Each structure stands twice: as C-alpha cells, then as structure tokens.
Amino acid sequence: MRLPDPTRTPPDLDEWVRQVVRWHFHPRTGSPYWLRKARHLGFDPLQDIQGFVDLARFPDVSSEWRDIPAVDLVPRGSGQGAA
C-alpha cells in the first residue's frame, strides 16, 4: 500500500483522506499508536471516515502525544518504526 505523491498530481481531498486513514489504521501499515487508539474511538476509521469532513469525528489527542514514544506514531508501512 502506497500513498500517492501529492506533489505530482494533486489528489481529490476526500480520496486523499481515505488513503491516509487506511495507511494509519490498516494492521499491516498502521502506526502502533493509531492501531491501539482505534479500539477506543467509538467508530471504525476504515469504514466511517469517507472524506475530509469526517475527520471531525476524531478527538483531540495532541496532549497524549507528549507522553508516548515517538516511534509509536510512525506507520509500520514506512519501514522506519518498530515492527
């Protein structure tokens, strides 16, 4: 699974959101943080986030990021994070 390069062909915003959400929440490519967080969101990001306006469903989690290892935010699909 690869994200499109937005510098080459500007993607449709809703399609871009769907692809980014799939990237971060798919078990094979997702980041450990978001894969854990998905269990407690009260909705299924892979099914329920269909475009930009749906991003409002996510809670503000910025304060949580102060206390977690940065590697937990790195998507597995990037090849840079923990396995």
HTML snippet that shows the backbone in 3Dmol.js (N, CA, C, O; Angstrom):
<script src="https://3Dmol.org/build/3Dmol-min.js"></script>
<div id="view" style="width:600px;height:400px;position:relative"></div>
<script>
const pdb = `
ATOM      1  N   MET A   1       0.853  -1.164   0.000  1.00  0.00           N
ATOM      2  CA  MET A   1       0.000   0.000   0.000  1.00  0.00           C
ATOM      3  C   MET A   1       0.903   1.232   0.000  1.00  0.00           C
ATOM      4  O   MET A   1       1.767   1.373   0.866  1.00  0.00           O
ATOM      5  N   ARG A   2       0.704   2.112  -0.960  1.00  0.00           N
ATOM      6  CA  ARG A   2       1.494   3.333  -1.057  1.00  0.00           C
ATOM      7  C   ARG A   2       0.564   4.521  -1.168  1.00  0.00           C
ATOM      8  O   ARG A   2      -0.468   4.465  -1.838  1.00  0.00           O
ATOM      9  N   LEU A   3       0.942   5.592  -0.505  1.00  0.00           N
ATOM     10  CA  LEU A   3       0.201   6.833  -0.638  1.00  0.00           C
ATOM     11  C   LEU A   3       0.631   7.527  -1.920  1.00  0.00           C
ATOM     12  O   LEU A   3       1.794   7.430  -2.310  1.00  0.00           O
ATOM     13  N   PRO A   4      -0.297   8.233  -2.590  1.00  0.00           N
ATOM     14  CA  PRO A   4       0.106   8.962  -3.788  1.00  0.00           C
ATOM     15  C   PRO A   4       1.010  10.132  -3.411  1.00  0.00           C
ATOM     16  O   PRO A   4       0.954  10.636  -2.289  1.00  0.00           O
ATOM     17  N   ASP A   5       1.820  10.546  -4.335  1.00  0.00           N
ATOM     18  CA  ASP A   5       2.711  11.684  -4.127  1.00  0.00           C
ATOM     19  C   ASP A   5       1.920  12.958  -4.438  1.00  0.00           C
ATOM     20  O   ASP A   5       1.637  13.231  -5.604  1.00  0.00           O
ATOM     21  N   PRO A   6       1.557  13.745  -3.413  1.00  0.00           N
ATOM     22  CA  PRO A   6       0.721  14.926  -3.652  1.00  0.00           C
ATOM     23  C   PRO A   6       1.444  16.026  -4.412  1.00  0.00           C
ATOM     24  O   PRO A   6       0.805  16.977  -4.862  1.00  0.00           O
ATOM     25  N   THR A   7       2.768  15.923  -4.568  1.00  0.00           N
ATOM     26  CA  THR A   7       3.491  16.949  -5.315  1.00  0.00           C
ATOM     27  C   THR A   7       3.414  16.718  -6.816  1.00  0.00           C
ATOM     28  O   THR A   7       3.732  17.616  -7.595  1.00  0.00           O
ATOM     29  N   ARG A   8       3.002  15.544  -7.228  1.00  0.00           N
ATOM     30  CA  ARG A   8       2.922  15.239  -8.660  1.00  0.00           C
ATOM     31  C   ARG A   8       1.542  15.544  -9.223  1.00  0.00           C
ATOM     32  O   ARG A   8       1.410  16.361 -10.134  1.00  0.00           O
ATOM     33  N   THR A   9       0.541  14.914  -8.705  1.00  0.00           N
ATOM     34  CA  THR A   9      -0.828  15.146  -9.145  1.00  0.00           C
ATOM     35  C   THR A   9      -1.654  15.417  -7.906  1.00  0.00           C
ATOM     36  O   THR A   9      -1.825  14.529  -7.071  1.00  0.00           O
ATOM     37  N   PRO A  10      -2.169  16.629  -7.771  1.00  0.00           N
ATOM     38  CA  PRO A  10      -2.972  16.909  -6.572  1.00  0.00           C
ATOM     39  C   PRO A  10      -4.165  15.950  -6.499  1.00  0.00           C
ATOM     40  O   PRO A  10      -4.977  15.891  -7.422  1.00  0.00           O
ATOM     41  N   PRO A  11      -4.263  15.207  -5.403  1.00  0.00           N
ATOM     42  CA  PRO A  11      -5.374  14.245  -5.283  1.00  0.00           C
ATOM     43  C   PRO A  11      -6.664  14.955  -4.870  1.00  0.00           C
ATOM     44  O   PRO A  11      -6.640  16.071  -4.351  1.00  0.00           O
ATOM     45  N   ASP A  12      -7.759  14.299  -5.106  1.00  0.00           N
ATOM     46  CA  ASP A  12      -9.033  14.735  -4.571  1.00  0.00           C
ATOM     47  C   ASP A  12      -8.908  14.685  -3.043  1.00  0.00           C
ATOM     48  O   ASP A  12      -8.443  13.686  -2.494  1.00  0.00           O
ATOM     49  N   LEU A  13      -9.320  15.751  -2.356  1.00  0.00           N
ATOM     50  CA  LEU A  13      -9.116  15.828  -0.908  1.00  0.00           C
ATOM     51  C   LEU A  13      -9.767  14.651  -0.168  1.00  0.00           C
ATOM     52  O   LEU A  13      -9.144  14.060   0.714  1.00  0.00           O
ATOM     53  N   ASP A  14     -11.002  14.310  -0.516  1.00  0.00           N
ATOM     54  CA  ASP A  14     -11.662  13.201   0.177  1.00  0.00           C
ATOM     55  C   ASP A  14     -10.961  11.877  -0.084  1.00  0.00           C
ATOM     56  O   ASP A  14     -10.839  11.050   0.819  1.00  0.00           O
ATOM     57  N   GLU A  15     -10.503  11.671  -1.306  1.00  0.00           N
ATOM     58  CA  GLU A  15      -9.765  10.440  -1.620  1.00  0.00           C
ATOM     59  C   GLU A  15      -8.447  10.411  -0.857  1.00  0.00           C
ATOM     60  O   GLU A  15      -8.044   9.362  -0.356  1.00  0.00           O
ATOM     61  N   TRP A  16      -7.778  11.548  -0.764  1.00  0.00           N
ATOM     62  CA  TRP A  16      -6.519  11.633  -0.015  1.00  0.00           C
ATOM     63  C   TRP A  16      -6.752  11.258   1.445  1.00  0.00           C
ATOM     64  O   TRP A  16      -5.976  10.493   2.018  1.00  0.00           O
ATOM     65  N   VAL A  17      -7.809  11.785   2.050  1.00  0.00           N
ATOM     66  CA  VAL A  17      -8.134  11.472   3.445  1.00  0.00           C
ATOM     67  C   VAL A  17      -8.371   9.980   3.602  1.00  0.00           C
ATOM     68  O   VAL A  17      -7.854   9.369   4.538  1.00  0.00           O
ATOM     69  N   ARG A  18      -9.147   9.380   2.699  1.00  0.00           N
ATOM     70  CA  ARG A  18      -9.404   7.934   2.794  1.00  0.00           C
ATOM     71  C   ARG A  18      -8.107   7.145   2.729  1.00  0.00           C
ATOM     72  O   ARG A  18      -7.929   6.186   3.481  1.00  0.00           O
ATOM     73  N   GLN A  19      -7.205   7.531   1.849  1.00  0.00           N
ATOM     74  CA  GLN A  19      -5.943   6.798   1.711  1.00  0.00           C
ATOM     75  C   GLN A  19      -5.054   6.975   2.940  1.00  0.00           C
ATOM     76  O   GLN A  19      -4.428   6.018   3.396  1.00  0.00           O
ATOM     77  N   VAL A  20      -4.995   8.170   3.468  1.00  0.00           N
ATOM     78  CA  VAL A  20      -4.174   8.407   4.658  1.00  0.00           C
ATOM     79  C   VAL A  20      -4.737   7.644   5.859  1.00  0.00           C
ATOM     80  O   VAL A  20      -3.978   7.068   6.639  1.00  0.00           O
ATOM     81  N   VAL A  21      -6.053   7.640   6.009  1.00  0.00           N
ATOM     82  CA  VAL A  21      -6.677   6.903   7.110  1.00  0.00           C
ATOM     83  C   VAL A  21      -6.410   5.414   6.952  1.00  0.00           C
ATOM     84  O   VAL A  21      -6.084   4.736   7.926  1.00  0.00           O
ATOM     85  N   ARG A  22      -6.546   4.899   5.734  1.00  0.00           N
ATOM     86  CA  ARG A  22      -6.235   3.478   5.511  1.00  0.00           C
ATOM     87  C   ARG A  22      -4.780   3.188   5.881  1.00  0.00           C
ATOM     88  O   ARG A  22      -4.487   2.169   6.506  1.00  0.00           O
ATOM     89  N   TRP A  23      -3.893   4.062   5.503  1.00  0.00           N
ATOM     90  CA  TRP A  23      -2.469   3.871   5.796  1.00  0.00           C
ATOM     91  C   TRP A  23      -2.225   3.770   7.304  1.00  0.00           C
ATOM     92  O   TRP A  23      -1.520   2.869   7.757  1.00  0.00           O
ATOM     93  N   HIS A  24      -2.796   4.677   8.070  1.00  0.00           N
ATOM     94  CA  HIS A  24      -2.538   4.723   9.511  1.00  0.00           C
ATOM     95  C   HIS A  24      -3.315   3.695  10.314  1.00  0.00           C
ATOM     96  O   HIS A  24      -2.915   3.366  11.431  1.00  0.00           O
ATOM     97  N   PHE A  25      -4.425   3.175   9.775  1.00  0.00           N
ATOM     98  CA  PHE A  25      -5.263   2.248  10.539  1.00  0.00           C
ATOM     99  C   PHE A  25      -5.269   0.824   9.996  1.00  0.00           C
ATOM    100  O   PHE A  25      -5.880  -0.050  10.612  1.00  0.00           O
ATOM    101  N   HIS A  26      -4.631   0.561   8.899  1.00  0.00           N
ATOM    102  CA  HIS A  26      -4.554  -0.811   8.388  1.00  0.00           C
ATOM    103  C   HIS A  26      -3.529  -1.575   9.241  1.00  0.00           C
ATOM    104  O   HIS A  26      -2.446  -1.055   9.506  1.00  0.00           O
ATOM    105  N   PRO A  27      -3.855  -2.793   9.671  1.00  0.00           N
ATOM    106  CA  PRO A  27      -2.942  -3.553  10.540  1.00  0.00           C
ATOM    107  C   PRO A  27      -1.535  -3.742   9.960  1.00  0.00           C
ATOM    108  O   PRO A  27      -0.567  -3.834  10.715  1.00  0.00           O
ATOM    109  N   ARG A  28      -1.414  -3.798   8.658  1.00  0.00           N
ATOM    110  CA  ARG A  28      -0.111  -4.028   8.038  1.00  0.00           C
ATOM    111  C   ARG A  28       0.731  -2.757   7.963  1.00  0.00           C
ATOM    112  O   ARG A  28       1.957  -2.825   8.049  1.00  0.00           O
ATOM    113  N   THR A  29       0.094  -1.607   7.804  1.00  0.00           N
ATOM    114  CA  THR A  29       0.850  -0.372   7.582  1.00  0.00           C
ATOM    115  C   THR A  29       0.676   0.668   8.683  1.00  0.00           C
ATOM    116  O   THR A  29       1.408   1.656   8.720  1.00  0.00           O
ATOM    117  N   GLY A  30      -0.276   0.457   9.570  1.00  0.00           N
ATOM    118  CA  GLY A  30      -0.619   1.474  10.559  1.00  0.00           C
ATOM    119  C   GLY A  30       0.409   1.677  11.643  1.00  0.00           C
ATOM    120  O   GLY A  30       1.276   0.836  11.880  1.00  0.00           O
ATOM    121  N   SER A  31       0.289   2.818  12.293  1.00  0.00           N
ATOM    122  CA  SER A  31       1.192   3.111  13.406  1.00  0.00           C
ATOM    123  C   SER A  31       0.663   2.452  14.676  1.00  0.00           C
ATOM    124  O   SER A  31      -0.550   2.351  14.863  1.00  0.00           O
ATOM    125  N   PRO A  32       1.551   2.008  15.539  1.00  0.00           N
ATOM    126  CA  PRO A  32       1.104   1.367  16.779  1.00  0.00           C
ATOM    127  C   PRO A  32       0.131   2.238  17.579  1.00  0.00           C
ATOM    128  O   PRO A  32      -0.844   1.734  18.136  1.00  0.00           O
ATOM    129  N   TYR A  33       0.398   3.530  17.632  1.00  0.00           N
ATOM    130  CA  TYR A  33      -0.484   4.425  18.390  1.00  0.00           C
ATOM    131  C   TYR A  33      -1.901   4.390  17.830  1.00  0.00           C
ATOM    132  O   TYR A  33      -2.856   4.162  18.573  1.00  0.00           O
ATOM    133  N   TRP A  34      -2.045   4.616  16.522  1.00  0.00           N
ATOM    134  CA  TRP A  34      -3.389   4.686  15.936  1.00  0.00           C
ATOM    135  C   TRP A  34      -4.083   3.328  15.925  1.00  0.00           C
ATOM    136  O   TRP A  34      -5.306   3.263  16.049  1.00  0.00           O
ATOM    137  N   LEU A  35      -3.336   2.258  15.782  1.00  0.00           N
ATOM    138  CA  LEU A  35      -3.966   0.933  15.832  1.00  0.00           C
ATOM    139  C   LEU A  35      -4.540   0.666  17.220  1.00  0.00           C
ATOM    140  O   LEU A  35      -5.619   0.085  17.338  1.00  0.00           O
ATOM    141  N   ARG A  36      -3.835   1.080  18.271  1.00  0.00           N
ATOM    142  CA  ARG A  36      -4.377   0.948  19.636  1.00  0.00           C
ATOM    143  C   ARG A  36      -5.553   1.894  19.843  1.00  0.00           C
ATOM    144  O   ARG A  36      -6.578   1.514  20.409  1.00  0.00           O
ATOM    145  N   LYS A  37      -5.395   3.123  19.380  1.00  0.00           N
ATOM    146  CA  LYS A  37      -6.421   4.155  19.587  1.00  0.00           C
ATOM    147  C   LYS A  37      -7.736   3.776  18.907  1.00  0.00           C
ATOM    148  O   LYS A  37      -8.810   4.098  19.415  1.00  0.00           O
ATOM    149  N   ALA A  38      -7.660   3.106  17.783  1.00  0.00           N
ATOM    150  CA  ALA A  38      -8.862   2.752  17.020  1.00  0.00           C
ATOM    151  C   ALA A  38      -9.844   1.927  17.840  1.00  0.00           C
ATOM    152  O   ALA A  38     -11.054   2.008  17.628  1.00  0.00           O
ATOM    153  N   ARG A  39      -9.329   1.135  18.775  1.00  0.00           N
ATOM    154  CA  ARG A  39     -10.199   0.283  19.594  1.00  0.00           C
ATOM    155  C   ARG A  39     -11.099   1.087  20.524  1.00  0.00           C
ATOM    156  O   ARG A  39     -12.097   0.567  21.024  1.00  0.00           O
ATOM    157  N   HIS A  40     -10.755   2.354  20.760  1.00  0.00           N
ATOM    158  CA  HIS A  40     -11.476   3.164  21.747  1.00  0.00           C
ATOM    159  C   HIS A  40     -12.142   4.402  21.142  1.00  0.00           C
ATOM    160  O   HIS A  40     -12.595   5.276  21.882  1.00  0.00           O
ATOM    161  N   LEU A  41     -12.208   4.489  19.841  1.00  0.00           N
ATOM    162  CA  LEU A  41     -12.758   5.678  19.205  1.00  0.00           C
ATOM    163  C   LEU A  41     -14.286   5.706  19.184  1.00  0.00           C
ATOM    164  O   LEU A  41     -14.883   6.781  19.142  1.00  0.00           O
ATOM    165  N   GLY A  42     -14.914   4.548  19.212  1.00  0.00           N
ATOM    166  CA  GLY A  42     -16.372   4.510  19.114  1.00  0.00           C
ATOM    167  C   GLY A  42     -16.865   4.502  17.674  1.00  0.00           C
ATOM    168  O   GLY A  42     -18.068   4.582  17.424  1.00  0.00           O
ATOM    169  N   PHE A  43     -15.942   4.407  16.732  1.00  0.00           N
ATOM    170  CA  PHE A  43     -16.272   4.259  15.314  1.00  0.00           C
ATOM    171  C   PHE A  43     -15.101   3.555  14.643  1.00  0.00           C
ATOM    172  O   PHE A  43     -14.008   3.482  15.204  1.00  0.00           O
ATOM    173  N   ASP A  44     -15.328   3.046  13.457  1.00  0.00           N
ATOM    174  CA  ASP A  44     -14.292   2.332  12.707  1.00  0.00           C
ATOM    175  C   ASP A  44     -13.717   3.284  11.655  1.00  0.00           C
ATOM    176  O   ASP A  44     -14.379   3.573  10.658  1.00  0.00           O
ATOM    177  N   PRO A  45     -12.501   3.768  11.865  1.00  0.00           N
ATOM    178  CA  PRO A  45     -11.930   4.712  10.902  1.00  0.00           C
ATOM    179  C   PRO A  45     -11.883   4.165   9.475  1.00  0.00           C
ATOM    180  O   PRO A  45     -12.080   4.917   8.520  1.00  0.00           O
ATOM    181  N   LEU A  46     -11.627   2.878   9.323  1.00  0.00           N
ATOM    182  CA  LEU A  46     -11.538   2.305   7.980  1.00  0.00           C
ATOM    183  C   LEU A  46     -12.880   2.311   7.254  1.00  0.00           C
ATOM    184  O   LEU A  46     -12.921   2.378   6.026  1.00  0.00           O
ATOM    185  N   GLN A  47     -13.954   2.242   7.990  1.00  0.00           N
ATOM    186  CA  GLN A  47     -15.287   2.227   7.382  1.00  0.00           C
ATOM    187  C   GLN A  47     -15.970   3.593   7.420  1.00  0.00           C
ATOM    188  O   GLN A  47     -16.679   3.964   6.485  1.00  0.00           O
ATOM    189  N   ASP A  48     -15.757   4.330   8.492  1.00  0.00           N
ATOM    190  CA  ASP A  48     -16.562   5.521   8.742  1.00  0.00           C
ATOM    191  C   ASP A  48     -15.938   6.836   8.291  1.00  0.00           C
ATOM    192  O   ASP A  48     -16.643   7.838   8.175  1.00  0.00           O
ATOM    193  N   ILE A  49     -14.653   6.856   8.038  1.00  0.00           N
ATOM    194  CA  ILE A  49     -14.027   8.087   7.551  1.00  0.00           C
ATOM    195  C   ILE A  49     -13.992   8.014   6.030  1.00  0.00           C
ATOM    196  O   ILE A  49     -13.184   7.293   5.445  1.00  0.00           O
ATOM    197  N   GLN A  50     -14.876   8.768   5.409  1.00  0.00           N
ATOM    198  CA  GLN A  50     -15.011   8.743   3.956  1.00  0.00           C
ATOM    199  C   GLN A  50     -14.528  10.029   3.287  1.00  0.00           C
ATOM    200  O   GLN A  50     -14.472  10.110   2.060  1.00  0.00           O
ATOM    201  N   GLY A  51     -14.182  11.025   4.088  1.00  0.00           N
ATOM    202  CA  GLY A  51     -13.709  12.272   3.499  1.00  0.00           C
ATOM    203  C   GLY A  51     -13.280  13.257   4.560  1.00  0.00           C
ATOM    204  O   GLY A  51     -13.280  12.955   5.753  1.00  0.00           O
ATOM    205  N   PHE A  52     -12.914  14.443   4.104  1.00  0.00           N
ATOM    206  CA  PHE A  52     -12.372  15.474   4.968  1.00  0.00           C
ATOM    207  C   PHE A  52     -13.292  15.828   6.128  1.00  0.00           C
ATOM    208  O   PHE A  52     -12.828  15.956   7.261  1.00  0.00           O
ATOM    209  N   VAL A  53     -14.578  15.986   5.872  1.00  0.00           N
ATOM    210  CA  VAL A  53     -15.493  16.404   6.948  1.00  0.00           C
ATOM    211  C   VAL A  53     -15.577  15.363   8.055  1.00  0.00           C
ATOM    212  O   VAL A  53     -15.866  15.708   9.200  1.00  0.00           O
ATOM    213  N   ASP A  54     -15.332  14.110   7.737  1.00  0.00           N
ATOM    214  CA  ASP A  54     -15.394  13.041   8.735  1.00  0.00           C
ATOM    215  C   ASP A  54     -14.246  13.091   9.732  1.00  0.00           C
ATOM    216  O   ASP A  54     -14.324  12.468  10.791  1.00  0.00           O
ATOM    217  N   LEU A  55     -13.189  13.817   9.416  1.00  0.00           N
ATOM    218  CA  LEU A  55     -12.062  13.917  10.347  1.00  0.00           C
ATOM    219  C   LEU A  55     -12.482  14.560  11.664  1.00  0.00           C
ATOM    220  O   LEU A  55     -11.808  14.382  12.678  1.00  0.00           O
ATOM    221  N   ALA A  56     -13.579  15.301  11.663  1.00  0.00           N
ATOM    222  CA  ALA A  56     -14.081  15.923  12.896  1.00  0.00           C
ATOM    223  C   ALA A  56     -14.504  14.873  13.921  1.00  0.00           C
ATOM    224  O   ALA A  56     -14.687  15.203  15.093  1.00  0.00           O
ATOM    225  N   ARG A  57     -14.660  13.641  13.514  1.00  0.00           N
ATOM    226  CA  ARG A  57     -15.029  12.564  14.442  1.00  0.00           C
ATOM    227  C   ARG A  57     -13.897  12.205  15.391  1.00  0.00           C
ATOM    228  O   ARG A  57     -14.139  11.675  16.475  1.00  0.00           O
ATOM    229  N   PHE A  58     -12.661  12.489  14.991  1.00  0.00           N
ATOM    230  CA  PHE A  58     -11.522  12.168  15.837  1.00  0.00           C
ATOM    231  C   PHE A  58     -11.416  13.151  16.994  1.00  0.00           C
ATOM    232  O   PHE A  58     -11.595  14.354  16.806  1.00  0.00           O
ATOM    233  N   PRO A  59     -11.127  12.645  18.191  1.00  0.00           N
ATOM    234  CA  PRO A  59     -10.910  13.547  19.324  1.00  0.00           C
ATOM    235  C   PRO A  59      -9.543  14.227  19.200  1.00  0.00           C
ATOM    236  O   PRO A  59      -8.674  13.776  18.454  1.00  0.00           O
ATOM    237  N   ASP A  60      -9.378  15.300  19.935  1.00  0.00           N
ATOM    238  CA  ASP A  60      -8.073  15.958  20.017  1.00  0.00           C
ATOM    239  C   ASP A  60      -7.176  15.093  20.899  1.00  0.00           C
ATOM    240  O   ASP A  60      -7.422  14.953  22.097  1.00  0.00           O
ATOM    241  N   VAL A  61      -6.158  14.526  20.312  1.00  0.00           N
ATOM    242  CA  VAL A  61      -5.260  13.619  21.037  1.00  0.00           C
ATOM    243  C   VAL A  61      -3.875  14.228  21.242  1.00  0.00           C
ATOM    244  O   VAL A  61      -2.955  13.545  21.692  1.00  0.00           O
ATOM    245  N   SER A  62      -3.730  15.490  20.919  1.00  0.00           N
ATOM    246  CA  SER A  62      -2.399  16.105  20.952  1.00  0.00           C
ATOM    247  C   SER A  62      -1.748  16.035  22.330  1.00  0.00           C
ATOM    248  O   SER A  62      -0.527  15.909  22.423  1.00  0.00           O
ATOM    249  N   SER A  63      -2.525  16.113  23.388  1.00  0.00           N
ATOM    250  CA  SER A  63      -1.916  16.043  24.720  1.00  0.00           C
ATOM    251  C   SER A  63      -1.349  14.645  25.007  1.00  0.00           C
ATOM    252  O   SER A  63      -0.395  14.514  25.773  1.00  0.00           O
ATOM    253  N   GLU A  64      -1.924  13.608  24.403  1.00  0.00           N
ATOM    254  CA  GLU A  64      -1.419  12.242  24.597  1.00  0.00           C
ATOM    255  C   GLU A  64      -0.035  12.069  23.984  1.00  0.00           C
ATOM    256  O   GLU A  64       0.765  11.267  24.464  1.00  0.00           O
ATOM    257  N   TRP A  65       0.245  12.820  22.926  1.00  0.00           N
ATOM    258  CA  TRP A  65       1.495  12.644  22.196  1.00  0.00           C
ATOM    259  C   TRP A  65       2.705  13.101  22.989  1.00  0.00           C
ATOM    260  O   TRP A  65       3.839  12.790  22.623  1.00  0.00           O
ATOM    261  N   ARG A  66       2.482  13.831  24.066  1.00  0.00           N
ATOM    262  CA  ARG A  66       3.605  14.281  24.904  1.00  0.00           C
ATOM    263  C   ARG A  66       4.235  13.121  25.672  1.00  0.00           C
ATOM    264  O   ARG A  66       5.408  13.184  26.040  1.00  0.00           O
ATOM    265  N   ASP A  67       3.464  12.070  25.912  1.00  0.00           N
ATOM    266  CA  ASP A  67       3.896  11.005  26.810  1.00  0.00           C
ATOM    267  C   ASP A  67       4.112   9.652  26.142  1.00  0.00           C
ATOM    268  O   ASP A  67       4.322   8.658  26.837  1.00  0.00           O
ATOM    269  N   ILE A  68       4.066   9.590  24.826  1.00  0.00           N
ATOM    270  CA  ILE A  68       4.273   8.302  24.160  1.00  0.00           C
ATOM    271  C   ILE A  68       5.589   8.341  23.383  1.00  0.00           C
ATOM    272  O   ILE A  68       6.033   9.413  22.970  1.00  0.00           O
ATOM    273  N   PRO A  69       6.203   7.195  23.185  1.00  0.00           N
ATOM    274  CA  PRO A  69       7.419   7.161  22.361  1.00  0.00           C
ATOM    275  C   PRO A  69       7.087   7.590  20.930  1.00  0.00           C
ATOM    276  O   PRO A  69       6.089   7.146  20.362  1.00  0.00           O
ATOM    277  N   ALA A  70       7.910   8.439  20.360  1.00  0.00           N
ATOM    278  CA  ALA A  70       7.673   8.933  19.002  1.00  0.00           C
ATOM    279  C   ALA A  70       7.550   7.791  18.004  1.00  0.00           C
ATOM    280  O   ALA A  70       6.807   7.902  17.028  1.00  0.00           O
ATOM    281  N   VAL A  71       8.261   6.704  18.231  1.00  0.00           N
ATOM    282  CA  VAL A  71       8.214   5.574  17.306  1.00  0.00           C
ATOM    283  C   VAL A  71       6.800   4.990  17.206  1.00  0.00           C
ATOM    284  O   VAL A  71       6.464   4.368  16.198  1.00  0.00           O
ATOM    285  N   ASP A  72       5.979   5.180  18.227  1.00  0.00           N
ATOM    286  CA  ASP A  72       4.597   4.683  18.179  1.00  0.00           C
ATOM    287  C   ASP A  72       3.738   5.430  17.162  1.00  0.00           C
ATOM    288  O   ASP A  72       2.664   4.954  16.792  1.00  0.00           O
ATOM    289  N   LEU A  73       4.197   6.587  16.712  1.00  0.00           N
ATOM    290  CA  LEU A  73       3.446   7.367  15.717  1.00  0.00           C
ATOM    291  C   LEU A  73       3.883   7.060  14.284  1.00  0.00           C
ATOM    292  O   LEU A  73       3.245   7.502  13.329  1.00  0.00           O
ATOM    293  N   VAL A  74       4.949   6.317  14.141  1.00  0.00           N
ATOM    294  CA  VAL A  74       5.484   6.020  12.815  1.00  0.00           C
ATOM    295  C   VAL A  74       4.728   4.823  12.223  1.00  0.00           C
ATOM    296  O   VAL A  74       4.702   3.749  12.823  1.00  0.00           O
ATOM    297  N   PRO A  75       4.111   5.008  11.042  1.00  0.00           N
ATOM    298  CA  PRO A  75       3.406   3.886  10.420  1.00  0.00           C
ATOM    299  C   PRO A  75       4.353   2.721  10.114  1.00  0.00           C
ATOM    300  O   PRO A  75       5.476   2.926   9.652  1.00  0.00           O
ATOM    301  N   ARG A  76       3.893   1.520  10.372  1.00  0.00           N
ATOM    302  CA  ARG A  76       4.698   0.322  10.066  1.00  0.00           C
ATOM    303  C   ARG A  76       5.062   0.261   8.603  1.00  0.00           C
ATOM    304  O   ARG A  76       6.147  -0.197   8.243  1.00  0.00           O
ATOM    305  N   GLY A  77       4.150   0.725   7.752  1.00  0.00           N
ATOM    306  CA  GLY A  77       4.388   0.680   6.302  1.00  0.00           C
ATOM    307  C   GLY A  77       5.530   1.553   5.845  1.00  0.00           C
ATOM    308  O   GLY A  77       6.006   1.405   4.719  1.00  0.00           O
ATOM    309  N   SER A  78       5.984   2.462   6.690  1.00  0.00           N
ATOM    310  CA  SER A  78       7.093   3.334   6.296  1.00  0.00           C
ATOM    311  C   SER A  78       8.427   2.605   6.364  1.00  0.00           C
ATOM    312  O   SER A  78       9.407   3.030   5.752  1.00  0.00           O
ATOM    313  N   GLY A  79       8.461   1.508   7.111  1.00  0.00           N
ATOM    314  CA  GLY A  79       9.714   0.771   7.281  1.00  0.00           C
ATOM    315  C   GLY A  79      10.655   1.440   8.260  1.00  0.00           C
ATOM    316  O   GLY A  79      11.799   1.009   8.404  1.00  0.00           O
ATOM    317  N   GLN A  80      10.196   2.491   8.941  1.00  0.00           N
ATOM    318  CA  GLN A  80      11.049   3.241   9.850  1.00  0.00           C
ATOM    319  C   GLN A  80      10.724   2.992  11.313  1.00  0.00           C
ATOM    320  O   GLN A  80      11.551   3.278  12.178  1.00  0.00           O
ATOM    321  N   GLY A  81       9.547   2.468  11.612  1.00  0.00           N
ATOM    322  CA  GLY A  81       9.139   2.298  13.002  1.00  0.00           C
ATOM    323  C   GLY A  81       9.462   0.923  13.537  1.00  0.00           C
ATOM    324  O   GLY A  81      10.172   0.128  12.921  1.00  0.00           O
ATOM    325  N   ALA A  82       8.909   0.678  14.714  1.00  0.00           N
ATOM    326  CA  ALA A  82       9.062  -0.639  15.328  1.00  0.00           C
ATOM    327  C   ALA A  82       8.166  -1.636  14.616  1.00  0.00           C
ATOM    328  O   ALA A  82       7.114  -1.260  14.098  1.00  0.00           O
ATOM    329  N   ALA A  83       8.552  -2.862  14.582  1.00  0.00           N
ATOM    330  CA  ALA A  83       7.771  -3.911  13.910  1.00  0.00           C
ATOM    331  C   ALA A  83       6.620  -4.361  14.766  1.00  0.00           C
ATOM    332  O   ALA A  83       5.856  -5.237  14.362  1.00  0.00           O
TER     333      ALA A  83
END
`;
const viewer = $3Dmol.createViewer("view");
viewer.addModel(pdb, "pdb");
viewer.setStyle({}, {cartoon: {color: "spectrum"}});
viewer.zoomTo();
viewer.render();
</script>
